[in-house]
Amino acid sequence: MIAEAGLAALWIAAALALLQIALAALGLRRLGVAAVGGSVRAVAIVQGVTALLAMAALILLFQQSDMSVKLVAENSHSAKPWLYKVTGAWGNHEGSMLLWVTILGLAGGAVALAERRLAEPTLVATLGAQAGIALGFYAFLLFASNPFARLAEPPADGAGLNPLLQDPGLAFHPPTLYAGYVGLSVAFSFAVGALVTRDVGRDFASAMRPWVLGAWIFLTLGITAGSYWAYYELGWGGWWFWDPVENASLMPWLAATALLHSVTVLATRDGLRAWTVMLAVVAFSMSMLGTFLVRSGILTSVHAFAVDPRRGAFILVLLALYIGGALALFGLRIGTVRQGRIFDPVSREGGLVANNLLLSVILGVVLIGTLYPIVAAGFGVQLSVGPPFFNKAAGPIALALIVLMAIGPLLRWRRDEAGLLPERLMVPVAVSGGAFALLVVFAMPIGVLPLLGLSLAAGLAVASVLPLVRRNLRRTPLFVWGMVVAHLGIGVSLAGMACDAAFTSERLVALLPGEATRVGPFRVTLDGIAPVVDENWSALQAQLTAERDGAVLRLRPQSRTFTDPPTTTSESAIATRLDGQLYTVLGKPDGQGRWQLRLWWKPFVTLIWLGGALVALGGALALAGRLVRRRREAMA
């Protein structure tokens, strides 16, 4: 009965979304928003709760290993640990889509429950647009991807979860990433609502900004966690491969970053009105495009769900309806959007515009590099676009963006004097120049991009804290702290990326037990190979001893074999130190008693993920500061 109850909840949520759309349309056209505003809010809240009940039912089915449900039988096993039973509920196509629409419904309910500053007609239109998005995904689940479908003859046990997904990362990475995607859907709905009611102004931007900031925080966390998960799970030693599905998560983040800066200008300075609306549409378009790429079946990727291409066609239709409709509405109503306040090119607003232009160029490069092979394949031409293209095309633009990030916060709003910039930038420029000189003189020969990246990272780290100079730190608003921490995090991540590219040492060797090799500052000895058995897998485990300056480390990389489903994976063993990571992977025997080992010494690579965490922390501080200020204003 649990499956039937979950399916019924899904149908009820779809019906409520349809009712929400109808009430919003009636209120805006005939009855008046005063007559339906309360009803639209209530329906949105109940819809979110009903979607949550459907998701809870699916999790319970996985936890109980109900093999009469097709999705459970295909993606779980009674012997799986409880964590992977729960996370397995969204470690598949149908479950992940249900998680998506659940977060979507809950977000709409949160807007209905909490938003009080937005004009009532705009809020009603916003909730109607959010329900329209949800209805399309409810229809997709009910008619093309039913997560509660029963089997006529249940198997004795299930096929099991993909071993690559049997990791605690599955509990964190998809929910945070989806929360970011859904936050962009709320921003999209705000933009549609404001266009419908011709209410593109500061109040609209103030209402939308927390949702954009929240989405940006979750996207940052999701991408950072996903990068580290792939880094240690896949055993290839890299943290980003420019995989099409990785790009599908990066593109919404780039658009959301541009949107965040734009909506801040609109909310605080009443500028960039049309630009803000357009970026809201683009950001949600990128999240929809990512959904299509992952679930259409047109990509082969460790991240993609292999599904029926007909489902991809369904999502493509939704993409065309939502984005095509929004662009048509934008074209019809953009003439009614009044110009915001004017600002000089040399100003904080001017810096943010330049920042957004460079972000848009990087987004365009990633988009073209991701879609071009797919389009070419449609014409019978097989090609691949990999890291060399993206690094050479996007790398220099990203470095220019770093320079703007250092300059922008030091500019004044509305108007500034260009002649004063050299004095303000004296310290960051000196630090960057000094770092450049030291690297040229003392570092091994490294590439141009890593050299510039490390130099600019040092300058950005210094420039990011300059807005705190001569301030009373106790009275400095939280959102200023958030800006400082987030920009510092970008500098830290850039330093980690540049160090990984410039100084990584790699060794591929075959050793007999007792033999040793060197990688970086470590002497690594293969002590032996031993079998290991767990409740969910068996493995051959290497026992390694790594010595450095008298310190001894023990590492145990594994080659695991899963029975449900039958799969072999490489489990890396990583030793983390303050100055980097020793990364080890066990390969296959060579038939002569030797075992292949792949070893990396990666100096300061952990700065990549530390920087990502700082960026998310900065966003959280800024969000908390904005919410605290809003609460104080409401109380006043």
C-alpha positions in Angstrom: 0.0 0.0 0.0 3.0 2.3 0.5 3.6 2.5 -3.3 -0.1 3.2 -4.0 -0.1 5.9 -1.3 3.0 7.5 -2.8 1.5 7.4 -6.3 -1.7 8.9 -5.0 0.3 11.7 -3.3 2.0 12.4 -6.6 -1.3 12.7 -8.4 -2.7 15.0 -5.7 0.3 17.2 -5.9 -0.1 17.4 -9.7 -3.8 18.3 -9.3 -2.9 21.0 -6.7 -0.3 22.4 -9.1 -3.0 22.7 -11.8 -5.4 24.3 -9.3 -2.7 26.7 -8.3 -2.2 27.8 -11.9 -5.9 28.2 -12.5 -6.4 30.3 -9.3 -3.4 32.5 -10.2 -4.7 33.0 -13.8 -8.2 33.8 -12.5 -6.9 36.2 -9.9 -4.8 38.1 -12.4 -7.4 38.3 -15.1 -10.9 38.3 -13.6 -11.4 37.9 -9.8 -8.6 40.0 -8.6 -5.6 39.0 -6.5 -7.3 40.0 -3.3 -9.9 37.3 -3.8 -7.4 34.4 -4.6 -4.1 35.4 -3.0 -4.7 33.5 0.2 -6.0 30.5 -1.6 -2.9 30.4 -4.0 -0.6 30.6 -1.0 -2.4 27.7 0.8 -2.5 25.5 -2.3 1.2 26.1 -2.8 2.0 25.0 0.8 -0.2 21.9 0.6 1.3 21.0 -2.8 4.8 21.0 -1.3 3.8 18.9 1.6 2.1 16.4 -0.7 5.2 16.1 -2.9 7.3 15.5 0.3 4.9 12.7 1.3 5.5 11.0 -2.1 9.3 11.2 -1.7 9.0 9.9 1.8 7.0 6.9 0.5 9.7 6.1 -2.0 12.5 6.3 0.6 10.4 3.9 2.8 10.0 1.4 0.0 13.8 1.4 -0.6 14.4 1.0 3.2 12.1 -1.9 3.4 13.5 -3.5 0.2 10.1 -3.9 -1.4 11.1 -5.8 -4.5 7.5 -5.7 -5.9 8.3 -2.1 -6.9 10.2 -2.0 -10.2 12.5 0.9 -9.2 13.5 -0.8 -5.9 14.2 -4.1 -7.7 16.4 -2.5 -10.3 18.4 -0.2 -8.0 18.6 -1.9 -4.6 19.4 -5.1 -2.8 18.3 -6.4 0.6 22.0 -6.8 1.6 22.8 -3.2 1.0 23.8 -1.1 4.1 20.9 1.1 5.3 22.6 4.3 4.1 22.7 3.1 0.5 19.1 1.9 0.7 18.0 5.4 1.6 20.2 7.2 -0.8 19.4 4.7 -3.5 16.0 6.2 -3.6 17.5 9.1 -5.6 20.5 7.3 -7.1 18.4 6.5 -10.3 16.5 8.4 -12.9 12.9 8.2 -11.5 13.9 8.8 -7.9 16.2 11.7 -8.7 13.4 13.4 -10.7 11.0 12.8 -7.7 13.6 14.4 -5.4 13.8 17.3 -7.9 10.1 18.0 -8.0 9.8 17.5 -4.2 12.4 20.3 -3.6 10.6 22.3 -6.3 7.2 22.0 -4.5 8.7 22.7 -1.1 10.4 25.8 -2.5 7.1 27.1 -3.8 5.5 26.4 -0.5 8.3 28.3 1.3 7.8 31.3 -1.0 4.1 31.3 -0.3 4.7 31.0 3.4 7.5 33.5 3.9 7.3 36.2 1.2 5.6 39.3 2.4 7.5 42.2 0.7 6.5 41.5 -2.8 3.4 43.1 -4.3 0.5 40.6 -4.1 -0.2 40.5 -7.9 3.5 39.7 -8.6 3.5 37.1 -5.8 0.4 35.4 -7.3 2.0 35.4 -10.8 5.2 34.0 -9.3 3.4 31.2 -7.6 1.5 30.5 -10.7 4.8 30.2 -12.7 6.3 28.0 -10.1 3.3 25.7 -10.3 3.6 25.6 -14.1 7.2 24.3 -13.8 6.1 21.7 -11.2 3.2 20.5 -13.3 5.4 19.7 -16.2 7.7 17.5 -14.0 4.7 15.9 -12.3 3.4 15.0 -15.8 6.8 13.6 -16.7 6.9 11.4 -13.6 3.3 10.2 -13.9 3.3 9.4 -17.6 6.9 8.7 -18.5 8.9 7.8 -15.4 6.6 6.4 -12.7 8.7 5.7 -9.6 6.0 3.6 -8.0 5.4 1.1 -10.8 4.8 -2.4 -9.6 6.2 -5.7 -11.0 3.7 -8.5 -11.8 6.3 -11.1 -10.6 8.7 -9.6 -8.0 12.2 -11.1 -8.0 13.7 -12.8 -5.0 16.1 -9.9 -4.6 17.1 -6.7 -6.4 19.9 -6.0 -8.9 21.7 -3.6 -6.5 22.9 0.0 -6.6 25.6 1.1 -9.0 28.8 0.5 -7.0 30.2 4.0 -8.0 27.2 5.4 -6.2 27.7 3.4 -3.0 29.4 6.2 -1.2 28.3 8.7 1.5 28.7 11.4 -1.2 25.4 10.2 -2.7 23.7 11.5 0.5 25.1 15.0 0.0 25.9 15.7 -3.6 22.6 15.3 -5.4 20.4 16.9 -2.8 22.6 20.0 -2.6 22.9 20.3 -6.4 19.2 19.9 -6.9 18.5 22.5 -4.2 20.6 24.8 -6.3 18.8 24.0 -9.5 15.4 24.5 -7.8 16.5 27.8 -6.3 17.1 29.0 -9.8 13.6 27.9 -10.8 12.3 30.2 -8.0 14.3 33.1 -9.4 12.9 32.2 -12.9 9.4 32.3 -11.5 10.0 35.6 -9.8 11.2 37.0 -13.2 8.2 35.6 -15.0 5.9 37.0 -12.3 7.5 40.5 -12.5 7.2 40.5 -16.3 3.6 39.5 -16.2 2.7 42.3 -13.8 5.2 44.8 -15.2 6.8 45.0 -11.7 10.5 44.8 -12.4 12.0 47.0 -9.7 13.8 47.1 -6.4 11.1 45.2 -4.4 11.1 42.4 -6.9 14.9 42.2 -6.7 14.9 42.3 -2.9 12.5 39.4 -2.8 14.4 37.3 -5.4 17.9 38.0 -4.0 17.8 35.5 -1.1 16.6 32.7 -3.4 19.4 33.4 -5.9 21.9 33.5 -3.1 20.6 30.3 -1.5 20.7 28.6 -4.9 24.3 29.8 -5.5 25.4 28.5 -2.1 23.9 25.0 -2.7 25.3 24.9 -6.2 28.7 25.8 -4.8 28.5 23.0 -2.2 27.1 20.5 -4.7 29.8 21.1 -7.3 32.6 21.2 -4.7 31.4 17.9 -3.0 30.9 16.3 -6.4 34.4 17.2 -7.5 36.0 15.7 -4.4 33.7 12.6 -4.7 34.8 12.0 -8.2 38.4 12.7 -7.3 38.7 10.0 -4.7 36.1 7.5 -6.0 37.1 7.2 -9.7 40.8 6.7 -9.0 42.1 8.8 -11.9 43.8 11.4 -9.8 42.0 14.4 -11.2 39.4 16.8 -9.7 37.7 18.0 -13.0 37.7 16.4 -16.4 35.4 18.8 -18.3 32.9 15.9 -18.6 29.7 17.1 -20.3 27.7 16.4 -17.2 30.2 18.2 -15.0 29.8 21.1 -17.4 26.1 20.8 -17.0 26.5 21.6 -13.3 29.1 24.4 -13.9 27.0 26.3 -16.4 24.1 27.1 -14.0 26.7 28.2 -11.4 28.3 30.6 -13.8 24.9 32.0 -14.7 23.8 32.2 -11.0 27.0 34.1 -10.2 26.3 36.7 -12.8 22.6 36.8 -11.7 23.7 37.3 -8.0 25.8 40.3 -8.9 23.1 41.8 -11.1 20.2 41.3 -8.7 22.4 43.0 -6.0 22.8 46.0 -8.2 19.0 46.1 -8.8 18.1 45.7 -5.2 20.5 48.2 -3.8 21.0 50.7 -6.6 18.0 50.2 -8.9 20.1 49.4 -11.9 20.4 46.6 -14.5 16.7 45.8 -14.6 16.5 44.1 -18.0 19.9 42.4 -17.4 18.6 40.8 -14.2 15.5 39.4 -15.7 17.4 38.0 -18.7 20.0 36.4 -16.4 17.2 34.7 -14.4 15.9 33.1 -17.5 19.4 32.1 -18.7 20.3 30.6 -15.3 17.2 28.4 -15.2 17.7 27.5 -18.8 21.1 26.1 -17.9 19.7 24.0 -15.1 17.0 22.6 -17.5 19.7 21.9 -20.1 21.7 20.0 -17.5 18.6 18.0 -16.7 18.1 17.2 -20.3 21.8 16.2 -20.9 21.8 13.8 -17.9 18.5 12.1 -18.7 18.2 12.2 -22.5 20.5 9.2 -23.2 22.6 11.2 -25.6 25.6 11.3 -23.4 27.9 8.5 -22.2 29.2 9.6 -18.8 29.7 8.1 -15.3 27.4 10.9 -14.1 24.6 10.4 -16.6 21.5 8.2 -16.2 21.1 5.8 -19.1 17.4 6.1 -19.9 15.0 5.8 -22.8 15.7 8.7 -25.2 11.9 9.2 -25.4 12.1 10.5 -21.9 14.8 12.9 -23.1 12.3 14.1 -25.7 9.8 14.8 -23.0 12.2 16.9 -21.1 13.2 18.7 -24.3 9.6 19.6 -24.9 9.4 21.0 -21.3 12.7 22.9 -22.0 11.2 24.4 -25.1 7.9 25.3 -23.4 9.4 26.9 -20.3 12.4 28.7 -21.8 10.7 29.5 -25.1 7.7 30.9 -23.3 9.8 33.0 -21.0 11.9 34.4 -23.8 8.7 35.2 -25.7 7.3 37.0 -22.6 10.6 38.8 -22.2 10.4 40.0 -25.8 6.9 41.2 -25.4 7.3 43.0 -22.1 10.9 44.2 -22.1 9.7 47.4 -23.6 7.6 48.1 -20.5 10.7 47.7 -18.2 11.9 51.2 -17.3 15.5 52.0 -17.4 17.1 52.0 -13.9 19.5 54.6 -12.5 22.5 55.5 -14.6 26.0 54.9 -13.4 29.5 55.7 -14.7 31.7 53.0 -16.3 34.2 53.5 -13.5 32.1 52.5 -10.6 31.1 49.4 -8.6 28.2 48.9 -10.9 30.5 49.2 -13.9 32.8 46.6 -12.4 29.9 44.2 -11.9 28.7 44.6 -15.4 32.2 43.8 -16.7 32.3 40.9 -14.3 29.0 39.6 -15.7 30.2 40.0 -19.3 33.2 37.8 -18.7 31.2 35.2 -16.8 28.8 35.2 -19.8 31.7 34.6 -22.2 33.0 31.7 -20.1 29.5 30.3 -20.0 29.3 30.6 -23.8 32.7 28.8 -24.2 31.6 25.9 -21.9 28.2 25.7 -23.6 29.7 25.5 -27.1 32.3 23.0 -26.0 29.7 20.8 -24.4 27.1 20.9 -27.2 29.3 21.0 -30.3 30.2 17.2 -30.2 26.5 16.4 -29.7 25.5 18.4 -32.7 28.3 17.1 -34.8 27.4 13.5 -33.9 23.9 14.2 -35.2 25.5 14.8 -38.6 27.6 11.7 -38.4 30.8 13.3 -37.3 32.4 11.8 -34.2 34.7 14.2 -32.2 35.5 15.1 -28.6 36.1 18.4 -26.9 38.3 17.9 -23.8 40.4 19.7 -21.2 42.9 21.2 -23.7 40.1 23.2 -25.4 38.4 24.4 -22.3 41.7 25.2 -20.5 43.0 27.3 -23.5 39.7 28.9 -24.3 38.3 29.6 -20.8 41.6 29.9 -18.8 42.7 33.4 -20.0 39.2 34.8 -19.6 39.0 33.4 -16.1 42.3 35.1 -15.2 40.9 38.4 -16.5 37.9 37.8 -14.3 40.1 37.3 -11.3 41.7 40.8 -12.0 38.2 42.3 -12.1 37.3 40.5 -8.8 40.2 42.2 -7.2 39.3 45.7 -8.5 35.5 45.6 -8.2 35.0 45.7 -4.4 37.5 48.6 -4.2 35.4 50.8 -6.4 32.7 53.2 -5.1 29.0 52.9 -6.1 27.6 55.1 -8.9 30.8 57.1 -9.7 34.5 56.9 -8.9 37.8 58.4 -10.0 40.0 56.2 -12.2 43.1 58.1 -11.0 42.6 56.8 -7.5 42.7 53.1 -8.5 46.5 52.7 -8.6 46.8 53.8 -5.0 44.1 51.4 -3.8 45.6 48.5 -5.9 49.2 49.2 -4.9 49.4 46.4 -2.3 47.6 43.6 -4.3 49.7 44.5 -7.4 52.9 44.4 -5.3 51.9 41.0 -3.9 51.1 39.6 -7.3 54.3 40.9 -8.8 56.4 39.6 -5.9 54.7 36.1 -6.2 55.4 36.2 -9.9 59.1 37.0 -9.4 59.6 34.4 -6.7 58.0 31.7 -8.8 60.1 32.6 -11.9 63.3 32.5 -9.9 62.8 29.6 -7.4 60.1 27.3 -8.9 60.7 24.7 -11.5 59.7 25.7 -15.0 55.9 25.7 -15.1 53.2 26.7 -17.6 52.1 30.2 -18.2 48.6 29.7 -16.9 49.7 28.1 -13.6 52.3 30.9 -13.2 49.7 33.6 -13.7 47.1 31.8 -11.7 49.3 31.6 -8.6 50.4 35.2 -9.0 46.9 36.5 -9.4 45.6 34.2 -6.6 48.0 35.9 -4.2 46.9 39.4 -5.3 43.2 38.5 -5.1 43.6 37.1 -1.5 45.1 40.4 -0.4 42.6 42.5 -2.4 39.6 40.5 -1.0 40.3 41.7 2.6 41.0 45.3 1.7 37.3 46.3 2.1 37.7 45.6 5.8 40.6 48.0 6.2 39.7 51.0 8.4 36.4 49.5 9.3 35.0 48.8 12.8 35.1 45.0 12.3 32.4 44.4 15.0 30.0 46.7 13.2 30.8 45.5 9.7 27.6 44.0 8.2 27.6 40.3 7.7 27.0 40.6 4.0 30.3 42.5 3.7 32.1 39.7 5.5 30.4 37.3 3.1 31.8 39.1 0.1 35.2 39.1 1.6 35.2 35.4 2.5 33.7 34.4 -0.9 36.3 36.3 -2.9 39.1 35.0 -0.6 37.7 31.5 -1.3 38.0 32.0 -5.0 41.7 33.0 -4.5 42.3 30.0 -2.4 40.7 27.6 -4.9 42.7 29.2 -7.8 45.9 28.7 -5.9 45.0 25.0 -5.4 44.2 24.6 -9.1 47.4 26.2 -10.2 49.5 24.2 -7.7 47.9 21.0 -8.9 48.7 21.9 -12.6 52.2 23.1 -11.9 53.7 20.8 -9.3 52.0 17.4 -9.4 54.3 14.4 -9.6 53.0 11.1 -11.0 54.5 7.6 -11.1 53.1 4.4 -12.7 55.1 1.4 -11.5 54.9 -2.4 -11.1 56.4 -3.6 -7.8 57.1 -6.9 -6.1 56.1 -7.1 -2.4 59.0 -5.5 -0.5 60.1 -3.2 -3.4 59.9 0.6 -3.1 59.7 3.6 -5.4 59.7 7.4 -5.0 57.0 10.0 -5.8 57.5 13.6 -4.8 59.0 13.7 -1.3 57.8 10.2 -0.4 59.4 6.7 -0.5 56.6 4.3 -1.0 57.0 0.5 -0.3 54.6 -2.2 -1.3 54.4 -4.5 1.8 52.0 -7.0 0.4 48.5 -7.7 -1.0 45.8 -9.2 1.2 42.1 -10.1 0.6 39.4 -8.1 2.4 35.7 -9.0 2.7 32.8 -6.7 3.6 29.1 -7.2 3.8 28.7 -5.6 0.3 31.9 -6.4 -1.5 35.2 -8.3 -1.5 38.6 -6.7 -2.4 42.3 -7.2 -2.9 44.0 -4.6 -0.7 47.5 -3.3 -1.1 49.4 -2.5 2.1 51.7 0.5 1.4 54.2 2.2 3.7 55.0 5.8 2.8 58.0 7.5 4.4 58.9 11.2 4.5 61.4 12.9 6.7 61.2 10.1 9.3 57.4 10.1 9.4 55.6 6.8 8.3 52.2 6.6 6.8 50.1 3.4 6.1 47.9 3.4 3.0 45.6 0.6 1.8 44.2 1.2 -1.8 41.8 -1.5 -2.9 40.5 -3.2 -6.1 36.9 -4.0 -5.1 34.5 -6.5 -6.6 30.8 -6.1 -6.1 28.3 -8.9 -6.7 25.1 -6.9 -6.9 25.5 -5.8 -9.7 28.8 -7.5 -10.7 31.3 -4.6 -10.9 35.0 -4.0 -10.2 36.1 -0.6 -8.9 39.4 1.0 -7.8 39.3 2.5 -4.3 42.1 5.0 -3.9 43.9 5.6 -0.6 44.8 9.2 0.1 47.1 10.6 2.8 46.4 14.3 3.4 49.1 16.6 4.8 49.2 20.4 5.2 51.2 20.8 2.0 49.3 18.3 -0.2 48.1 14.8 -0.7 49.7 11.5 -1.5 47.2 9.7 -3.8 47.6 5.9 -4.4 45.7 3.5 -6.6 46.1 -0.3 -6.9 46.2 -1.7 -10.4 46.3 -5.3 -11.8 49.0 -8.0 -11.5 51.4 -8.3 -14.4 51.6 -12.1 -14.2 55.1 -12.1 -12.8 54.3 -11.4 -9.1 54.4 -7.7 -9.5 51.4 -5.3 -8.9 50.8 -2.1 -10.8 50.6 1.0 -8.6 49.7 4.5 -9.7 51.0 7.2 -7.4 50.6 11.0 -7.3 52.1 13.6 -5.0 49.7 16.7 -5.4 51.0 19.7 -3.5 48.4 22.0 -2.0 45.6 20.3 -4.0 43.3 20.5 -1.0 43.1 24.3 -1.4 40.7 23.6 -4.3 38.0 22.3 -2.0 38.9 24.5 1.0 38.3 27.4 -1.3 35.0 26.0 -2.4 33.9 25.7 1.2 35.0 29.3 1.9 33.0 30.5 -1.1 29.9 28.7 0.2 30.6 30.1 3.7 30.8 33.6 2.3 27.5 33.1 0.6 25.9 31.9 3.8 27.3 34.9 5.7 25.8 37.2 3.1 22.5 35.5 3.2 22.3 35.6 7.0 23.2 39.3 6.9 20.5 40.1 4.4 17.9 38.1 6.3 18.9 39.8 9.6 18.6 43.2 8.0 15.2 42.3 6.5 14.0 41.2 9.9 15.1 44.4 11.6 13.4 46.5 8.9 10.2 44.5 9.3 10.3 44.9 13.1 11.0 48.6 12.7 
